[in-house]
Each structure stands twice: as C-alpha cells, then as structure tokens.
Amino acid sequence: MHSATDSWTSWYLAPQLLTDAIDVIAVRENLLGIKERVEGREPLPPEVVYGELALWLVCFVGFWTAEVGIVVGRAWRKLALVALGAALLTIALVLVKPPVGVDALGAIAIWIAIWRASRPVRVGSH
C-alpha cells in the first residue's frame, strides 16, 4: 500500500494497522460472496452479514478493553490472559464464520471474562 507508514515509531502506525485488519476482513467477505455467486449459491442475507460484523466488532472492542485494563488495572495477569483469549476467539470467529449464535456466545464470553478478571479480589475474613 502506498499510504502505509515506513516508520514503526510513527503516530500513524496504530490507525494503519487497524485499517489493515479491517481491510483483510472486508476483502475476505467480498471474495467469499463472489465465490458463493460463482458456485450458484445465494449469498447470506445482509442482516446475517451485518450481525456477524457487529458481533466481531464487539469481540474486538472486548480485546481492546482488556488491553486497556492491563495498562491501568492491577489484575494485569488475568486481563492479559483475557486479552489473549479475546484476540484468538475474535480471529477464530472471523476465519471460521460459525453461525451467528456462536458469535454472540463468544462476545458474551469475552465480556464476562473481562468483568470477572477486573473485579477486585475479596480477602476472606477469618
């Protein structure tokens, strides 16, 4: 890409990586749609496609939330594991394309894991 940054220390790097990731997903979706049409199958309805995209975004925002929690929170080890799990789950959901219900369960699981990992630890009274 001609608009890509040449410096790894540039402020433009984070937005560039984000748009590259979104571009990979968009191009893949377009190619899968072309493949379905060539094979004579009907593409997925827009409601399903946009539902998948919304749930993938919810998963990705969960990953970002866990990452921010690592920086500002005390339970960074737990949140690091949640961030790793959220990243792997998001990638798996995008690449495998399971039914939308599985995407929804994955999104819910990520946010429950973030909530549980970021809760303060209770010290038992004896």
C-alpha positions as CSV (number, residue, x, y, z in Angstrom):
1,M,0.0,0.0,0.0
2,H,1.3,3.4,-0.9
3,S,-0.3,5.0,2.1
4,A,1.5,2.7,4.6
5,T,3.9,4.2,7.0
6,D,7.6,3.5,6.7
7,S,8.4,4.1,10.4
8,W,7.4,1.9,13.2
9,T,7.6,4.8,15.6
10,S,5.1,7.0,13.7
11,W,1.9,8.1,15.3
12,Y,0.2,6.9,12.1
13,L,1.1,3.2,12.8
14,A,-1.9,2.3,15.1
15,P,-4.6,3.6,12.7
16,Q,-2.7,2.0,9.8
17,L,-2.7,-1.4,11.5
18,L,-6.4,-1.1,12.4
19,T,-7.4,-0.2,8.8
20,D,-5.2,-3.1,7.5
21,A,-7.1,-5.5,9.8
22,I,-10.4,-4.2,8.7
23,D,-9.3,-4.4,5.1
24,V,-8.4,-8.1,5.5
25,I,-11.9,-8.8,6.8
26,A,-13.7,-6.7,4.1
27,V,-11.7,-8.3,1.3
28,R,-12.3,-11.8,2.6
29,E,-16.0,-11.1,2.9
30,N,-16.1,-9.8,-0.7
31,L,-14.2,-12.8,-2.0
32,L,-16.5,-15.3,-0.2
33,G,-19.5,-13.5,-1.7
34,I,-18.1,-13.8,-5.2
35,K,-17.3,-17.5,-4.5
36,E,-20.9,-18.1,-3.4
37,R,-22.3,-16.4,-6.5
38,V,-19.9,-18.3,-8.9
39,E,-20.9,-21.6,-7.3
40,G,-24.6,-20.7,-7.8
41,R,-25.4,-20.4,-4.1
42,E,-27.3,-17.5,-2.7
43,P,-25.2,-15.2,-0.5
44,L,-26.1,-14.7,3.1
45,P,-28.8,-12.1,3.8
46,P,-27.5,-8.6,4.8
47,E,-28.9,-9.0,8.3
48,V,-26.7,-12.0,8.9
49,V,-23.6,-10.4,7.4
50,Y,-24.0,-7.2,9.4
51,G,-24.9,-9.1,12.5
52,E,-21.7,-11.1,12.2
53,L,-19.7,-7.9,11.7
54,A,-21.3,-6.2,14.7
55,L,-20.5,-9.2,16.9
56,W,-16.9,-9.4,15.7
57,L,-16.6,-5.7,16.5
58,V,-18.0,-6.3,20.0
59,C,-15.4,-9.1,20.4
60,F,-12.6,-6.8,19.2
61,V,-13.7,-4.0,21.5
62,G,-13.6,-6.5,24.3
63,F,-9.9,-7.2,23.3
64,W,-9.1,-3.5,23.4
65,T,-10.9,-3.2,26.7
66,A,-8.8,-6.0,28.2
67,E,-5.7,-4.3,26.8
68,V,-6.5,-1.0,28.4
69,G,-7.2,-2.9,31.6
70,I,-3.7,-4.4,31.5
71,V,-2.2,-0.9,31.4
72,V,-4.4,0.8,34.1
73,G,-5.5,-2.2,36.2
74,R,-3.9,-4.2,39.0
75,A,-5.1,-7.6,37.7
76,W,-2.9,-7.4,34.7
77,R,-2.1,-11.1,34.6
78,K,-5.7,-12.1,34.4
79,L,-6.5,-9.4,31.9
80,A,-3.5,-10.4,29.8
81,L,-5.0,-13.9,29.5
82,V,-8.4,-12.5,28.7
83,A,-6.9,-10.2,26.0
84,L,-5.1,-13.2,24.5
85,G,-8.3,-15.3,24.6
86,A,-10.3,-12.4,23.2
87,A,-7.8,-12.0,20.3
88,L,-7.7,-15.7,19.5
89,L,-11.5,-16.0,19.7
90,T,-12.1,-13.0,17.5
91,I,-9.7,-14.3,14.9
92,A,-11.3,-17.7,15.0
93,L,-14.8,-16.3,14.7
94,V,-13.8,-14.2,11.7
95,L,-12.0,-17.0,9.9
96,V,-14.3,-19.9,10.7
97,K,-17.5,-18.0,10.3
98,P,-19.7,-20.1,12.6
99,P,-23.4,-19.4,13.0
100,V,-24.3,-16.0,14.4
101,G,-25.4,-17.6,17.7
102,V,-21.8,-18.8,18.2
103,D,-20.6,-15.3,17.5
104,A,-23.0,-14.0,20.1
105,L,-21.8,-16.6,22.7
106,G,-18.2,-15.7,22.0
107,A,-18.9,-12.0,22.5
108,I,-20.8,-12.7,25.8
109,A,-18.0,-14.9,27.0
110,I,-15.3,-12.3,26.3
111,W,-17.2,-9.6,28.3
112,I,-17.9,-12.0,31.2
113,A,-14.2,-12.8,31.3
114,I,-13.3,-9.1,31.3
115,W,-15.8,-8.5,34.1
116,R,-14.5,-11.4,36.2
117,A,-10.9,-10.6,35.7
118,S,-11.3,-6.9,36.6
119,R,-13.3,-7.5,39.8
120,P,-11.4,-6.7,43.0
121,V,-10.1,-9.7,44.8
122,R,-12.0,-10.3,48.0
123,V,-10.0,-11.1,51.0
124,G,-11.8,-13.7,53.2
125,S,-12.3,-12.7,56.8
126,H,-11.3,-15.2,59.4
